Amino acid sequence: MKDTIIYLIRHAETVNENGIRNTNEDSQMINEKEILSVYGEEQSRKLSENIELNNIDVIWSSSYTRAKATAKYIANSNKIPINLDSNLSERKLGNLKELGEFMKDKKTRDPSQEQLLDRKFKTSDGESAEETKTRMTKFFDRILKEYEGKKIAVVSHRWFYKIFLT
């Protein structure tokens, strides 16, 4: 039986923008539409030339613009479509005020890190680290069955590695 190979790819560099992102519905939408920088486009193009990513059978991506923009080069070089799945999206941090209260007495000052330490914490309109891990696990369980013996590229976000792999 042929091995199943999954390449986990974080989206390339994005445009540097000022402001608070990913804290409420409006900024969440802004976060989802964030684009790659010129350097990020070049990173993505060079990545697609990596010999390991030749002959990919299927590519999956978060529906976020920056993940799709990274995936497009790999998809193009392999002449395959990009499959989108919301289970690959970033964890929604939620309400900024509630997140600020949670962070008030924390030492790291990094909400991402603190929520990994308290994996069940979430704001009223956010998502906990455990909930994020559950949805990502569901995605990988499905694709491992569906694409057994195939080469799969998965383009997602930094949170994937922090939550799913911890």
Phi and psi in radians as a Rosetta constraint file:
Dihedral C 1 N 2 CA 2 C 2 CIRCULARHARMONIC -1.332 0.35
Dihedral N 2 CA 2 C 2 N 3 CIRCULARHARMONIC 2.429 0.35
Dihedral C 2 N 3 CA 3 C 3 CIRCULARHARMONIC -1.200 0.35
Dihedral N 3 CA 3 C 3 N 4 CIRCULARHARMONIC 2.569 0.35
Dihedral C 3 N 4 CA 4 C 4 CIRCULARHARMONIC -1.573 0.35
Dihedral N 4 CA 4 C 4 N 5 CIRCULARHARMONIC 2.267 0.35
Dihedral C 4 N 5 CA 5 C 5 CIRCULARHARMONIC -2.086 0.35
Dihedral N 5 CA 5 C 5 N 6 CIRCULARHARMONIC 2.226 0.35
Dihedral C 5 N 6 CA 6 C 6 CIRCULARHARMONIC -2.077 0.35
Dihedral N 6 CA 6 C 6 N 7 CIRCULARHARMONIC 2.181 0.35
Dihedral C 6 N 7 CA 7 C 7 CIRCULARHARMONIC -1.737 0.35
Dihedral N 7 CA 7 C 7 N 8 CIRCULARHARMONIC 2.070 0.35
Dihedral C 7 N 8 CA 8 C 8 CIRCULARHARMONIC -1.655 0.35
Dihedral N 8 CA 8 C 8 N 9 CIRCULARHARMONIC 2.113 0.35
Dihedral C 8 N 9 CA 9 C 9 CIRCULARHARMONIC -2.200 0.35
Dihedral N 9 CA 9 C 9 N 10 CIRCULARHARMONIC 2.201 0.35
Dihedral C 9 N 10 CA 10 C 10 CIRCULARHARMONIC -1.503 0.35
Dihedral N 10 CA 10 C 10 N 11 CIRCULARHARMONIC 2.463 0.35
Dihedral C 10 N 11 CA 11 C 11 CIRCULARHARMONIC -0.948 0.35
Dihedral N 11 CA 11 C 11 N 12 CIRCULARHARMONIC 2.731 0.35
Dihedral C 11 N 12 CA 12 C 12 CIRCULARHARMONIC -1.299 0.35
Dihedral N 12 CA 12 C 12 N 13 CIRCULARHARMONIC 3.130 0.35
Dihedral C 12 N 13 CA 13 C 13 CIRCULARHARMONIC -1.055 0.35
Dihedral N 13 CA 13 C 13 N 14 CIRCULARHARMONIC 2.419 0.35
Dihedral C 13 N 14 CA 14 C 14 CIRCULARHARMONIC -1.785 0.35
Dihedral N 14 CA 14 C 14 N 15 CIRCULARHARMONIC 2.917 0.35
Dihedral C 14 N 15 CA 15 C 15 CIRCULARHARMONIC -1.133 0.35
Dihedral N 15 CA 15 C 15 N 16 CIRCULARHARMONIC 2.372 0.35
Dihedral C 15 N 16 CA 16 C 16 CIRCULARHARMONIC -1.392 0.35
Dihedral N 16 CA 16 C 16 N 17 CIRCULARHARMONIC 2.065 0.35
Dihedral C 16 N 17 CA 17 C 17 CIRCULARHARMONIC -2.171 0.35
Dihedral N 17 CA 17 C 17 N 18 CIRCULARHARMONIC 2.566 0.35
Dihedral C 17 N 18 CA 18 C 18 CIRCULARHARMONIC -1.484 0.35
Dihedral N 18 CA 18 C 18 N 19 CIRCULARHARMONIC 2.703 0.35
Dihedral C 18 N 19 CA 19 C 19 CIRCULARHARMONIC 2.051 0.35
Dihedral N 19 CA 19 C 19 N 20 CIRCULARHARMONIC 2.938 0.35
Dihedral C 19 N 20 CA 20 C 20 CIRCULARHARMONIC -1.585 0.35
Dihedral N 20 CA 20 C 20 N 21 CIRCULARHARMONIC 2.293 0.35
Dihedral C 20 N 21 CA 21 C 21 CIRCULARHARMONIC -2.117 0.35
Dihedral N 21 CA 21 C 21 N 22 CIRCULARHARMONIC 2.820 0.35
Dihedral C 21 N 22 CA 22 C 22 CIRCULARHARMONIC 1.056 0.35
Dihedral N 22 CA 22 C 22 N 23 CIRCULARHARMONIC 0.681 0.35
Dihedral C 22 N 23 CA 23 C 23 CIRCULARHARMONIC -2.134 0.35
Dihedral N 23 CA 23 C 23 N 24 CIRCULARHARMONIC -0.293 0.35
Dihedral C 23 N 24 CA 24 C 24 CIRCULARHARMONIC -2.665 0.35
Dihedral N 24 CA 24 C 24 N 25 CIRCULARHARMONIC 3.131 0.35
Dihedral C 24 N 25 CA 25 C 25 CIRCULARHARMONIC -1.028 0.35
Dihedral N 25 CA 25 C 25 N 26 CIRCULARHARMONIC -0.734 0.35
Dihedral C 25 N 26 CA 26 C 26 CIRCULARHARMONIC -1.115 0.35
Dihedral N 26 CA 26 C 26 N 27 CIRCULARHARMONIC -0.842 0.35
Dihedral C 26 N 27 CA 27 C 27 CIRCULARHARMONIC -1.259 0.35
Dihedral N 27 CA 27 C 27 N 28 CIRCULARHARMONIC -0.470 0.35
Dihedral C 27 N 28 CA 28 C 28 CIRCULARHARMONIC -1.081 0.35
Dihedral N 28 CA 28 C 28 N 29 CIRCULARHARMONIC -0.738 0.35
Dihedral C 28 N 29 CA 29 C 29 CIRCULARHARMONIC -1.132 0.35
Dihedral N 29 CA 29 C 29 N 30 CIRCULARHARMONIC -0.691 0.35
Dihedral C 29 N 30 CA 30 C 30 CIRCULARHARMONIC -1.067 0.35
Dihedral N 30 CA 30 C 30 N 31 CIRCULARHARMONIC -0.774 0.35
Dihedral C 30 N 31 CA 31 C 31 CIRCULARHARMONIC -1.037 0.35
Dihedral N 31 CA 31 C 31 N 32 CIRCULARHARMONIC -0.719 0.35
Dihedral C 31 N 32 CA 32 C 32 CIRCULARHARMONIC -1.169 0.35
Dihedral N 32 CA 32 C 32 N 33 CIRCULARHARMONIC -0.431 0.35
Dihedral C 32 N 33 CA 33 C 33 CIRCULARHARMONIC -1.730 0.35
Dihedral N 33 CA 33 C 33 N 34 CIRCULARHARMONIC 0.049 0.35
Dihedral C 33 N 34 CA 34 C 34 CIRCULARHARMONIC -1.019 0.35
Dihedral N 34 CA 34 C 34 N 35 CIRCULARHARMONIC 2.348 0.35
Dihedral C 34 N 35 CA 35 C 35 CIRCULARHARMONIC -1.789 0.35
Dihedral N 35 CA 35 C 35 N 36 CIRCULARHARMONIC 2.891 0.35
Dihedral C 35 N 36 CA 36 C 36 CIRCULARHARMONIC -1.310 0.35
Dihedral N 36 CA 36 C 36 N 37 CIRCULARHARMONIC 2.616 0.35
Dihedral C 36 N 37 CA 37 C 37 CIRCULARHARMONIC -1.333 0.35
Dihedral N 37 CA 37 C 37 N 38 CIRCULARHARMONIC 3.006 0.35
Dihedral C 37 N 38 CA 38 C 38 CIRCULARHARMONIC -1.037 0.35
Dihedral N 38 CA 38 C 38 N 39 CIRCULARHARMONIC -0.739 0.35
Dihedral C 38 N 39 CA 39 C 39 CIRCULARHARMONIC -1.098 0.35
Dihedral N 39 CA 39 C 39 N 40 CIRCULARHARMONIC -0.691 0.35
Dihedral C 39 N 40 CA 40 C 40 CIRCULARHARMONIC -1.084 0.35
Dihedral N 40 CA 40 C 40 N 41 CIRCULARHARMONIC -0.683 0.35
Dihedral C 40 N 41 CA 41 C 41 CIRCULARHARMONIC -1.066 0.35
Dihedral N 41 CA 41 C 41 N 42 CIRCULARHARMONIC -0.759 0.35
Dihedral C 41 N 42 CA 42 C 42 CIRCULARHARMONIC -1.153 0.35
Dihedral N 42 CA 42 C 42 N 43 CIRCULARHARMONIC -0.710 0.35
Dihedral C 42 N 43 CA 43 C 43 CIRCULARHARMONIC -0.995 0.35
Dihedral N 43 CA 43 C 43 N 44 CIRCULARHARMONIC -0.793 0.35
Dihedral C 43 N 44 CA 44 C 44 CIRCULARHARMONIC -1.133 0.35
Dihedral N 44 CA 44 C 44 N 45 CIRCULARHARMONIC -0.746 0.35
Dihedral C 44 N 45 CA 45 C 45 CIRCULARHARMONIC -1.085 0.35
Dihedral N 45 CA 45 C 45 N 46 CIRCULARHARMONIC -0.811 0.35
Dihedral C 45 N 46 CA 46 C 46 CIRCULARHARMONIC -1.120 0.35
Dihedral N 46 CA 46 C 46 N 47 CIRCULARHARMONIC -0.681 0.35
Dihedral C 46 N 47 CA 47 C 47 CIRCULARHARMONIC -1.019 0.35
Dihedral N 47 CA 47 C 47 N 48 CIRCULARHARMONIC -0.722 0.35
Dihedral C 47 N 48 CA 48 C 48 CIRCULARHARMONIC -1.141 0.35
Dihedral N 48 CA 48 C 48 N 49 CIRCULARHARMONIC -0.312 0.35
Dihedral C 48 N 49 CA 49 C 49 CIRCULARHARMONIC -1.526 0.35
Dihedral N 49 CA 49 C 49 N 50 CIRCULARHARMONIC -0.082 0.35
Dihedral C 49 N 50 CA 50 C 50 CIRCULARHARMONIC -1.116 0.35
Dihedral N 50 CA 50 C 50 N 51 CIRCULARHARMONIC 2.233 0.35
Dihedral C 50 N 51 CA 51 C 51 CIRCULARHARMONIC -1.013 0.35
Dihedral N 51 CA 51 C 51 N 52 CIRCULARHARMONIC -0.535 0.35
Dihedral C 51 N 52 CA 52 C 52 CIRCULARHARMONIC -1.095 0.35
Dihedral N 52 CA 52 C 52 N 53 CIRCULARHARMONIC -0.455 0.35
Dihedral C 52 N 53 CA 53 C 53 CIRCULARHARMONIC -1.685 0.35
Dihedral N 53 CA 53 C 53 N 54 CIRCULARHARMONIC 0.223 0.35
Dihedral C 53 N 54 CA 54 C 54 CIRCULARHARMONIC -1.367 0.35
Dihedral N 54 CA 54 C 54 N 55 CIRCULARHARMONIC 2.566 0.35
Dihedral C 54 N 55 CA 55 C 55 CIRCULARHARMONIC 1.059 0.35
Dihedral N 55 CA 55 C 55 N 56 CIRCULARHARMONIC 0.666 0.35
Dihedral C 55 N 56 CA 56 C 56 CIRCULARHARMONIC -1.219 0.35
Dihedral N 56 CA 56 C 56 N 57 CIRCULARHARMONIC 2.355 0.35
Dihedral C 56 N 57 CA 57 C 57 CIRCULARHARMONIC -1.439 0.35
Dihedral N 57 CA 57 C 57 N 58 CIRCULARHARMONIC -0.620 0.35
Dihedral C 57 N 58 CA 58 C 58 CIRCULARHARMONIC -2.663 0.35
Dihedral N 58 CA 58 C 58 N 59 CIRCULARHARMONIC 2.534 0.35
Dihedral C 58 N 59 CA 59 C 59 CIRCULARHARMONIC -2.198 0.35
Dihedral N 59 CA 59 C 59 N 60 CIRCULARHARMONIC 2.314 0.35
Dihedral C 59 N 60 CA 60 C 60 CIRCULARHARMONIC -2.042 0.35
Dihedral N 60 CA 60 C 60 N 61 CIRCULARHARMONIC 2.558 0.35
Dihedral C 60 N 61 CA 61 C 61 CIRCULARHARMONIC -2.517 0.35
Dihedral N 61 CA 61 C 61 N 62 CIRCULARHARMONIC 2.662 0.35
Dihedral C 61 N 62 CA 62 C 62 CIRCULARHARMONIC -1.062 0.35
Dihedral N 62 CA 62 C 62 N 63 CIRCULARHARMONIC 2.715 0.35
Dihedral C 62 N 63 CA 63 C 63 CIRCULARHARMONIC -1.416 0.35
Dihedral N 63 CA 63 C 63 N 64 CIRCULARHARMONIC -0.033 0.35
Dihedral C 63 N 64 CA 64 C 64 CIRCULARHARMONIC -1.157 0.35
Dihedral N 64 CA 64 C 64 N 65 CIRCULARHARMONIC 2.495 0.35
Dihedral C 64 N 65 CA 65 C 65 CIRCULARHARMONIC -0.944 0.35
Dihedral N 65 CA 65 C 65 N 66 CIRCULARHARMONIC -0.792 0.35
Dihedral C 65 N 66 CA 66 C 66 CIRCULARHARMONIC -1.172 0.35
Dihedral N 66 CA 66 C 66 N 67 CIRCULARHARMONIC -0.555 0.35
Dihedral C 66 N 67 CA 67 C 67 CIRCULARHARMONIC -1.255 0.35
Dihedral N 67 CA 67 C 67 N 68 CIRCULARHARMONIC -0.772 0.35
Dihedral C 67 N 68 CA 68 C 68 CIRCULARHARMONIC -1.091 0.35
Dihedral N 68 CA 68 C 68 N 69 CIRCULARHARMONIC -0.668 0.35
Dihedral C 68 N 69 CA 69 C 69 CIRCULARHARMONIC -1.151 0.35
Dihedral N 69 CA 69 C 69 N 70 CIRCULARHARMONIC -0.564 0.35
Dihedral C 69 N 70 CA 70 C 70 CIRCULARHARMONIC -1.271 0.35
Dihedral N 70 CA 70 C 70 N 71 CIRCULARHARMONIC -0.749 0.35
Dihedral C 70 N 71 CA 71 C 71 CIRCULARHARMONIC -1.178 0.35
Dihedral N 71 CA 71 C 71 N 72 CIRCULARHARMONIC -0.500 0.35
Dihedral C 71 N 72 CA 72 C 72 CIRCULARHARMONIC -1.042 0.35
Dihedral N 72 CA 72 C 72 N 73 CIRCULARHARMONIC -0.605 0.35
Dihedral C 72 N 73 CA 73 C 73 CIRCULARHARMONIC -1.219 0.35
Dihedral N 73 CA 73 C 73 N 74 CIRCULARHARMONIC -0.714 0.35
Dihedral C 73 N 74 CA 74 C 74 CIRCULARHARMONIC -1.169 0.35
Dihedral N 74 CA 74 C 74 N 75 CIRCULARHARMONIC -0.755 0.35
Dihedral C 74 N 75 CA 75 C 75 CIRCULARHARMONIC -1.070 0.35
Dihedral N 75 CA 75 C 75 N 76 CIRCULARHARMONIC -0.768 0.35
Dihedral C 75 N 76 CA 76 C 76 CIRCULARHARMONIC -1.105 0.35
Dihedral N 76 CA 76 C 76 N 77 CIRCULARHARMONIC -0.793 0.35
Dihedral C 76 N 77 CA 77 C 77 CIRCULARHARMONIC -1.193 0.35
Dihedral N 77 CA 77 C 77 N 78 CIRCULARHARMONIC -0.399 0.35
Dihedral C 77 N 78 CA 78 C 78 CIRCULARHARMONIC -1.758 0.35
Dihedral N 78 CA 78 C 78 N 79 CIRCULARHARMONIC -0.051 0.35
Dihedral C 78 N 79 CA 79 C 79 CIRCULARHARMONIC 0.967 0.35
Dihedral N 79 CA 79 C 79 N 80 CIRCULARHARMONIC 0.838 0.35
Dihedral C 79 N 80 CA 80 C 80 CIRCULARHARMONIC -2.294 0.35
Dihedral N 80 CA 80 C 80 N 81 CIRCULARHARMONIC 2.711 0.35
Dihedral C 80 N 81 CA 81 C 81 CIRCULARHARMONIC -1.354 0.35
Dihedral N 81 CA 81 C 81 N 82 CIRCULARHARMONIC 2.808 0.35
Dihedral C 81 N 82 CA 82 C 82 CIRCULARHARMONIC -1.611 0.35
Dihedral N 82 CA 82 C 82 N 83 CIRCULARHARMONIC 2.217 0.35
Dihedral C 82 N 83 CA 83 C 83 CIRCULARHARMONIC -1.656 0.35
Dihedral N 83 CA 83 C 83 N 84 CIRCULARHARMONIC 2.345 0.35
Dihedral C 83 N 84 CA 84 C 84 CIRCULARHARMONIC -1.891 0.35
Dihedral N 84 CA 84 C 84 N 85 CIRCULARHARMONIC 2.505 0.35
Dihedral C 84 N 85 CA 85 C 85 CIRCULARHARMONIC -2.554 0.35
Dihedral N 85 CA 85 C 85 N 86 CIRCULARHARMONIC 2.191 0.35
Dihedral C 85 N 86 CA 86 C 86 CIRCULARHARMONIC -1.171 0.35
Dihedral N 86 CA 86 C 86 N 87 CIRCULARHARMONIC -0.297 0.35
Dihedral C 86 N 87 CA 87 C 87 CIRCULARHARMONIC -1.160 0.35
Dihedral N 87 CA 87 C 87 N 88 CIRCULARHARMONIC -0.236 0.35
Dihedral C 87 N 88 CA 88 C 88 CIRCULARHARMONIC -1.654 0.35
Dihedral N 88 CA 88 C 88 N 89 CIRCULARHARMONIC 0.036 0.35
Dihedral C 88 N 89 CA 89 C 89 CIRCULARHARMONIC -1.212 0.35
Dihedral N 89 CA 89 C 89 N 90 CIRCULARHARMONIC 2.804 0.35
Dihedral C 89 N 90 CA 90 C 90 CIRCULARHARMONIC -1.096 0.35
Dihedral N 90 CA 90 C 90 N 91 CIRCULARHARMONIC 2.750 0.35
Dihedral C 90 N 91 CA 91 C 91 CIRCULARHARMONIC -1.219 0.35
Dihedral N 91 CA 91 C 91 N 92 CIRCULARHARMONIC 2.325 0.35
Dihedral C 91 N 92 CA 92 C 92 CIRCULARHARMONIC -1.437 0.35
Dihedral N 92 CA 92 C 92 N 93 CIRCULARHARMONIC 2.008 0.35
Dihedral C 92 N 93 CA 93 C 93 CIRCULARHARMONIC -1.209 0.35
Dihedral N 93 CA 93 C 93 N 94 CIRCULARHARMONIC -0.643 0.35
Dihedral C 93 N 94 CA 94 C 94 CIRCULARHARMONIC 1.572 0.35
Dihedral N 94 CA 94 C 94 N 95 CIRCULARHARMONIC -2.646 0.35
Dihedral C 94 N 95 CA 95 C 95 CIRCULARHARMONIC -1.068 0.35
Dihedral N 95 CA 95 C 95 N 96 CIRCULARHARMONIC 2.151 0.35
Dihedral C 95 N 96 CA 96 C 96 CIRCULARHARMONIC -1.098 0.35
Dihedral N 96 CA 96 C 96 N 97 CIRCULARHARMONIC -0.713 0.35
Dihedral C 96 N 97 CA 97 C 97 CIRCULARHARMONIC -1.095 0.35
Dihedral N 97 CA 97 C 97 N 98 CIRCULARHARMONIC -0.804 0.35
Dihedral C 97 N 98 CA 98 C 98 CIRCULARHARMONIC -1.155 0.35
Dihedral N 98 CA 98 C 98 N 99 CIRCULARHARMONIC -0.662 0.35
Dihedral C 98 N 99 CA 99 C 99 CIRCULARHARMONIC -1.134 0.35
Dihedral N 99 CA 99 C 99 N 100 CIRCULARHARMONIC -0.681 0.35
Dihedral C 99 N 100 CA 100 C 100 CIRCULARHARMONIC -1.082 0.35
Dihedral N 100 CA 100 C 100 N 101 CIRCULARHARMONIC -0.722 0.35
Dihedral C 100 N 101 CA 101 C 101 CIRCULARHARMONIC -1.093 0.35
Dihedral N 101 CA 101 C 101 N 102 CIRCULARHARMONIC -0.753 0.35
Dihedral C 101 N 102 CA 102 C 102 CIRCULARHARMONIC -1.053 0.35
Dihedral N 102 CA 102 C 102 N 103 CIRCULARHARMONIC -0.669 0.35
Dihedral C 102 N 103 CA 103 C 103 CIRCULARHARMONIC -1.479 0.35
Dihedral N 103 CA 103 C 103 N 104 CIRCULARHARMONIC -0.180 0.35
Dihedral C 103 N 104 CA 104 C 104 CIRCULARHARMONIC -0.862 0.35
Dihedral N 104 CA 104 C 104 N 105 CIRCULARHARMONIC -0.792 0.35
Dihedral C 104 N 105 CA 105 C 105 CIRCULARHARMONIC -1.857 0.35
Dihedral N 105 CA 105 C 105 N 106 CIRCULARHARMONIC 0.258 0.35
Dihedral C 105 N 106 CA 106 C 106 CIRCULARHARMONIC -1.468 0.35
Dihedral N 106 CA 106 C 106 N 107 CIRCULARHARMONIC 2.591 0.35
Dihedral C 106 N 107 CA 107 C 107 CIRCULARHARMONIC -1.509 0.35
Dihedral N 107 CA 107 C 107 N 108 CIRCULARHARMONIC -0.583 0.35
Dihedral C 107 N 108 CA 108 C 108 CIRCULARHARMONIC -1.337 0.35
Dihedral N 108 CA 108 C 108 N 109 CIRCULARHARMONIC -0.459 0.35
Dihedral C 108 N 109 CA 109 C 109 CIRCULARHARMONIC 1.146 0.35
Dihedral N 109 CA 109 C 109 N 110 CIRCULARHARMONIC 0.225 0.35
Dihedral C 109 N 110 CA 110 C 110 CIRCULARHARMONIC -2.033 0.35
Dihedral N 110 CA 110 C 110 N 111 CIRCULARHARMONIC 1.817 0.35
Dihedral C 110 N 111 CA 111 C 111 CIRCULARHARMONIC -0.990 0.35
Dihedral N 111 CA 111 C 111 N 112 CIRCULARHARMONIC -0.619 0.35
Dihedral C 111 N 112 CA 112 C 112 CIRCULARHARMONIC -1.074 0.35
Dihedral N 112 CA 112 C 112 N 113 CIRCULARHARMONIC -0.850 0.35
Dihedral C 112 N 113 CA 113 C 113 CIRCULARHARMONIC -1.138 0.35
Dihedral N 113 CA 113 C 113 N 114 CIRCULARHARMONIC -0.760 0.35
Dihedral C 113 N 114 CA 114 C 114 CIRCULARHARMONIC -1.111 0.35
Dihedral N 114 CA 114 C 114 N 115 CIRCULARHARMONIC -0.644 0.35
Dihedral C 114 N 115 CA 115 C 115 CIRCULARHARMONIC -1.286 0.35
Dihedral N 115 CA 115 C 115 N 116 CIRCULARHARMONIC -0.346 0.35
Dihedral C 115 N 116 CA 116 C 116 CIRCULARHARMONIC -1.291 0.35
Dihedral N 116 CA 116 C 116 N 117 CIRCULARHARMONIC -0.560 0.35
Dihedral C 116 N 117 CA 117 C 117 CIRCULARHARMONIC -1.309 0.35
Dihedral N 117 CA 117 C 117 N 118 CIRCULARHARMONIC -0.590 0.35
Dihedral C 117 N 118 CA 118 C 118 CIRCULARHARMONIC -2.012 0.35
Dihedral N 118 CA 118 C 118 N 119 CIRCULARHARMONIC 1.395 0.35
Dihedral C 118 N 119 CA 119 C 119 CIRCULARHARMONIC -1.173 0.35
Dihedral N 119 CA 119 C 119 N 120 CIRCULARHARMONIC -0.216 0.35
Dihedral C 119 N 120 CA 120 C 120 CIRCULARHARMONIC -1.748 0.35
Dihedral N 120 CA 120 C 120 N 121 CIRCULARHARMONIC -0.175 0.35
Dihedral C 120 N 121 CA 121 C 121 CIRCULARHARMONIC -1.176 0.35
Dihedral N 121 CA 121 C 121 N 122 CIRCULARHARMONIC 2.429 0.35
Dihedral C 121 N 122 CA 122 C 122 CIRCULARHARMONIC -2.741 0.35
Dihedral N 122 CA 122 C 122 N 123 CIRCULARHARMONIC 2.702 0.35
Dihedral C 122 N 123 CA 123 C 123 CIRCULARHARMONIC -1.427 0.35
Dihedral N 123 CA 123 C 123 N 124 CIRCULARHARMONIC 2.988 0.35
Dihedral C 123 N 124 CA 124 C 124 CIRCULARHARMONIC -1.034 0.35
Dihedral N 124 CA 124 C 124 N 125 CIRCULARHARMONIC -0.572 0.35
Dihedral C 124 N 125 CA 125 C 125 CIRCULARHARMONIC -2.010 0.35
Dihedral N 125 CA 125 C 125 N 126 CIRCULARHARMONIC 0.348 0.35
Dihedral C 125 N 126 CA 126 C 126 CIRCULARHARMONIC -1.894 0.35
Dihedral N 126 CA 126 C 126 N 127 CIRCULARHARMONIC -2.841 0.35
Dihedral C 126 N 127 CA 127 C 127 CIRCULARHARMONIC -2.416 0.35
Dihedral N 127 CA 127 C 127 N 128 CIRCULARHARMONIC 2.384 0.35
Dihedral C 127 N 128 CA 128 C 128 CIRCULARHARMONIC -1.402 0.35
Dihedral N 128 CA 128 C 128 N 129 CIRCULARHARMONIC 2.846 0.35
Dihedral C 128 N 129 CA 129 C 129 CIRCULARHARMONIC -1.054 0.35
Dihedral N 129 CA 129 C 129 N 130 CIRCULARHARMONIC -0.661 0.35
Dihedral C 129 N 130 CA 130 C 130 CIRCULARHARMONIC -1.149 0.35
Dihedral N 130 CA 130 C 130 N 131 CIRCULARHARMONIC -0.710 0.35
Dihedral C 130 N 131 CA 131 C 131 CIRCULARHARMONIC -1.113 0.35
Dihedral N 131 CA 131 C 131 N 132 CIRCULARHARMONIC -0.691 0.35
Dihedral C 131 N 132 CA 132 C 132 CIRCULARHARMONIC -1.121 0.35
Dihedral N 132 CA 132 C 132 N 133 CIRCULARHARMONIC -0.779 0.35
Dihedral C 132 N 133 CA 133 C 133 CIRCULARHARMONIC -1.087 0.35
Dihedral N 133 CA 133 C 133 N 134 CIRCULARHARMONIC -0.692 0.35
Dihedral C 133 N 134 CA 134 C 134 CIRCULARHARMONIC -1.078 0.35
Dihedral N 134 CA 134 C 134 N 135 CIRCULARHARMONIC -0.808 0.35
Dihedral C 134 N 135 CA 135 C 135 CIRCULARHARMONIC -1.200 0.35
Dihedral N 135 CA 135 C 135 N 136 CIRCULARHARMONIC -0.606 0.35
Dihedral C 135 N 136 CA 136 C 136 CIRCULARHARMONIC -1.222 0.35
Dihedral N 136 CA 136 C 136 N 137 CIRCULARHARMONIC -0.680 0.35
Dihedral C 136 N 137 CA 137 C 137 CIRCULARHARMONIC -1.075 0.35
Dihedral N 137 CA 137 C 137 N 138 CIRCULARHARMONIC -0.721 0.35
Dihedral C 137 N 138 CA 138 C 138 CIRCULARHARMONIC -1.028 0.35
Dihedral N 138 CA 138 C 138 N 139 CIRCULARHARMONIC -0.765 0.35
Dihedral C 138 N 139 CA 139 C 139 CIRCULARHARMONIC -1.046 0.35
Dihedral N 139 CA 139 C 139 N 140 CIRCULARHARMONIC -0.895 0.35
Dihedral C 139 N 140 CA 140 C 140 CIRCULARHARMONIC -1.178 0.35
Dihedral N 140 CA 140 C 140 N 141 CIRCULARHARMONIC -0.635 0.35
Dihedral C 140 N 141 CA 141 C 141 CIRCULARHARMONIC -1.020 0.35
Dihedral N 141 CA 141 C 141 N 142 CIRCULARHARMONIC -0.737 0.35
Dihedral C 141 N 142 CA 142 C 142 CIRCULARHARMONIC -1.183 0.35
Dihedral N 142 CA 142 C 142 N 143 CIRCULARHARMONIC -0.845 0.35
Dihedral C 142 N 143 CA 143 C 143 CIRCULARHARMONIC -1.240 0.35
Dihedral N 143 CA 143 C 143 N 144 CIRCULARHARMONIC -0.512 0.35
Dihedral C 143 N 144 CA 144 C 144 CIRCULARHARMONIC -1.130 0.35
Dihedral N 144 CA 144 C 144 N 145 CIRCULARHARMONIC -0.621 0.35
Dihedral C 144 N 145 CA 145 C 145 CIRCULARHARMONIC -1.308 0.35
Dihedral N 145 CA 145 C 145 N 146 CIRCULARHARMONIC -0.802 0.35
Dihedral C 145 N 146 CA 146 C 146 CIRCULARHARMONIC -1.208 0.35
Dihedral N 146 CA 146 C 146 N 147 CIRCULARHARMONIC -0.574 0.35
Dihedral C 146 N 147 CA 147 C 147 CIRCULARHARMONIC -2.086 0.35
Dihedral N 147 CA 147 C 147 N 148 CIRCULARHARMONIC 0.642 0.35
Dihedral C 147 N 148 CA 148 C 148 CIRCULARHARMONIC -0.984 0.35
Dihedral N 148 CA 148 C 148 N 149 CIRCULARHARMONIC 2.310 0.35
Dihedral C 148 N 149 CA 149 C 149 CIRCULARHARMONIC 1.399 0.35
Dihedral N 149 CA 149 C 149 N 150 CIRCULARHARMONIC 0.156 0.35
Dihedral C 149 N 150 CA 150 C 150 CIRCULARHARMONIC -1.887 0.35
Dihedral N 150 CA 150 C 150 N 151 CIRCULARHARMONIC 2.889 0.35
Dihedral C 150 N 151 CA 151 C 151 CIRCULARHARMONIC -1.715 0.35
Dihedral N 151 CA 151 C 151 N 152 CIRCULARHARMONIC 2.117 0.35
Dihedral C 151 N 152 CA 152 C 152 CIRCULARHARMONIC -2.144 0.35
Dihedral N 152 CA 152 C 152 N 153 CIRCULARHARMONIC 2.312 0.35
Dihedral C 152 N 153 CA 153 C 153 CIRCULARHARMONIC -1.870 0.35
Dihedral N 153 CA 153 C 153 N 154 CIRCULARHARMONIC 2.330 0.35
Dihedral C 153 N 154 CA 154 C 154 CIRCULARHARMONIC -2.184 0.35
Dihedral N 154 CA 154 C 154 N 155 CIRCULARHARMONIC 2.066 0.35
Dihedral C 154 N 155 CA 155 C 155 CIRCULARHARMONIC -1.859 0.35
Dihedral N 155 CA 155 C 155 N 156 CIRCULARHARMONIC 2.130 0.35
Dihedral C 155 N 156 CA 156 C 156 CIRCULARHARMONIC -2.507 0.35
Dihedral N 156 CA 156 C 156 N 157 CIRCULARHARMONIC -2.503 0.35
Dihedral C 156 N 157 CA 157 C 157 CIRCULARHARMONIC -2.213 0.35
Dihedral N 157 CA 157 C 157 N 158 CIRCULARHARMONIC 2.939 0.35
Dihedral C 157 N 158 CA 158 C 158 CIRCULARHARMONIC -0.962 0.35
Dihedral N 158 CA 158 C 158 N 159 CIRCULARHARMONIC -0.638 0.35
Dihedral C 158 N 159 CA 159 C 159 CIRCULARHARMONIC -1.067 0.35
Dihedral N 159 CA 159 C 159 N 160 CIRCULARHARMONIC -0.511 0.35
Dihedral C 159 N 160 CA 160 C 160 CIRCULARHARMONIC -0.960 0.35
Dihedral N 160 CA 160 C 160 N 161 CIRCULARHARMONIC -0.847 0.35
Dihedral C 160 N 161 CA 161 C 161 CIRCULARHARMONIC -1.214 0.35
Dihedral N 161 CA 161 C 161 N 162 CIRCULARHARMONIC -0.691 0.35
Dihedral C 161 N 162 CA 162 C 162 CIRCULARHARMONIC -1.186 0.35
Dihedral N 162 CA 162 C 162 N 163 CIRCULARHARMONIC -0.715 0.35
Dihedral C 162 N 163 CA 163 C 163 CIRCULARHARMONIC -1.563 0.35
Dihedral N 163 CA 163 C 163 N 164 CIRCULARHARMONIC -0.887 0.35
Dihedral C 163 N 164 CA 164 C 164 CIRCULARHARMONIC -1.222 0.35
Dihedral N 164 CA 164 C 164 N 165 CIRCULARHARMONIC -0.629 0.35
Dihedral C 164 N 165 CA 165 C 165 CIRCULARHARMONIC -1.654 0.35
Dihedral N 165 CA 165 C 165 N 166 CIRCULARHARMONIC 0.077 0.35
